[in-house]
Structure formats: C-alpha cells, structure tokens
Amino acid sequence: MSTLFLFLIVLSLLVFVHEVGHFVMAKRMGMRVEEFGFGFPPRLWGIKRAGTMYSINWIPLGGFVKIKGESGEDATEPDSFSSKKAWRRFLVLVAGVAMNMVLAVVLYCVGYMVGMPGVIDGNLSSSARVRDEAVVIMEVYPESPAARAGVVGGDEIVSIDGRVITNDIEAREYFAQHTPEGVELVVSGDDGTYRTYMLTSEELAGAGMTGIGIGFVSTGIVSYPFFQAVAQGVWTTCELTVQIVQAFYGLIRELVVHQELSVDLSGPVGIAVMTGEVAAMGLIYLLQFTAVLSINLAFINILPFPALDGGRILFLVIEKLRGRALNQRFEIAAHNLGFMLLMVLVVLVTYKDLVTFGDEILGAIIK
C-alpha cells in the first residue's frame, strides 16, 4: 500500500471525525445542515436526504460541513446558526475538536488492548502484560566514546560482551562494572543490520561523570485488560495533550524571545513521508501516530486564530462581552484573511519539506 494512499486514509479519518462532530451537534441544536462534504469541490457525487446534501468531492484532502447561517445570514430564521443562542453555537463550534480528542482516546484504548509500544519502567501496573522487551538507545552524548564510534539513537542493544541484554537495569549494572576496561557493544539498527563497537569509558566533558556516553531505556509492547486499557487510553490522551500545549508554549516563547525555532515543523508532505515510515514499522505504530495527529489537529483548531474553530469561538466570546455581534463583514473578512495566512504558512512549510526530504519524498510517496 503506497504512502500517499495511507496518508489520505489517515487524513480523511481525522477530518471526517472532526466534521461529524460539527454535523451531529448542529442537528441536535436545531440547525439546518445544508451540505456534508467529503473532500473539497468540485463535486463528484451527491445525494440529498432530509434537506442535507451528502457529497463526495474530487479533492480528497479533508471535508466540510455547511450550516445554514454560519456566516451571519438568515439571522431571523429559526433553523439558522446565527439565530441560535450563543451556548448552542459554542457547542457546535467546539464539537469538532471534542471528536478529535475522542478519536485519540478510542485509538489509544484499542492500542492498549492489543498492545502499544512504550517505555517499561517501575510505574507499570501489575496487571500490564509486556512482550518484545528490548533495550533501546535514546541519546548519545556529544563527543563521547559512543558518539565518536558512530553509535546513534534509536539502535537496539543486542548484547554486551556477548551477553544478551533484556532490560535497562541489567545493562546499567554491567556497564558500571566493565566499561573501565572496555566492552564490546552489539546493536541492531532500524534496517535490521548488526553493528559492533569497542567502547571504553572516559570522563565526559561538561557532564561531571565518566562513561561511554549513551542513555537507554527498556521498551516493549504493553497491553492491559479492557477496563484498564480504557483508563490508560484516557490518561495517555490527557498527558499527551498537556505535553503538546507545553511544547507549543515553548515554541512561541522561543520565537518571541530568541526570534528562532530549534524544532522542525512539517506540513502535509512531511507528514505523508512520516506516515509511510511509521506504517513500515507496523499497524500498531500507525494507530499510535494517528492518535497523536488527532490530538494535534484538535489543539491547532482550538487556537484563537481567525478561520479556525478557536477563532470563531473568540468572536463568539467577544459578542457576549459586547452584548451584540461584531459587524458580519468584518468577521468574514477576518476569517478570510486568517485562511489566506494559513495557506501561506502551509505553502512555506511544504516548500521546507521539499527541500529537507528531497528525493526521499518521491520514493516514500510512490512505494
């Protein structure tokens, strides 16, 4: 299955769930939904049921829900978005974000039932089941013996001095006892090849310690009984959401204070390539990746920026504070401007992806 096809499936799922949230809530709030579109026009096929056009469109990069009166028109008609009380409009606007969060919870719950890749530590529940345990190198200290030898993060430790290693505690104990005289480290890379390194500990500059310069953890496929899987899925979604918010705050702070970014941002092309790379690792990894994307999509959409759900909610809050709605021409212009700025950002990030990935993009998309 090609990377492009997988990417379209993942993107369609995320957007479809988001739009279903808006659609269902609008119906429940007594609003008329004029069209529920899968993909963007021009229209390929459509059928009208109970006043709503259900359409499939030619451009398979998302979807939309067209609600009567969402741009401020038809304010006197009872089935119009603009005629409803503010709390009803708020529920419709926030429903898409809520559904993306629900999707992430569901994906994590399913993942923890069948087995989800994760770090093995002392915080695991006694009822957790672990398989395929391995010791993975997470970090290589700069200018250390390991770095000079060519050890890279992500490699799996296979053996030390011919001794098979099954957990990080065993590895730490062995390194502490034997690295002064040197050890033979055998690792396995993502490509399945084995590499051997002879490493001797030394003082690590700036670290105030001696060693070979690697950080590693025990990883494995972790699963739980049904009810614990559900609880773990909810907890993981909440925990990851907090981490994403913190990361975004750090990104904005760094941009404002230092006028630079130390992280790489990826657009649709970069995400498509990553989708292919994750899918190659296995279905459970693709499921986990989709859950992370769903949380990111929810977070981005709730930001108070025009054209996003959060921007519309911001205008709704301003309306409540003022006691009357803003000028509709101004609000429409703000959302149109916001949309254009978002498209410019997408183009810039996509260009960066093309420069960064180069020939890898074409190979990943068609394979």
Secondary structure, DSSP 8 states (H G I E B T S, - for coil): --HHHHHHHHHHHHHHHHHHHHHHHHHHTT--EEEEEEEEEEEEEEEEETTEEEEEEEEEEEEEEEETTTTS--TTSTTSGGGS-HHHHHHHHHHHHHHHHHHHHHHHHHHHHH-EEEE--TTS-TT-EEEEEEEEEEEE-TTSHHHHHT--TT-EEEEETTEE--SHHHHHHHHHHHTTT-EEEEEE-TTS-EEEEEE--EEETTTTEEE--EEEEEEEEEE--HHHHHHHHHHHHHHHHHHHHHHHHHHHHHHHHHS--SS----HHHHHHHHHHHHHH-HHHHHHHHHHHHHHHHHHHHSS-TTSHHHHHHHHHHHHHHTS---HHHHHHHHHHHHHHHHHHHHHHHHHHHHHHTHHHHHHHH-
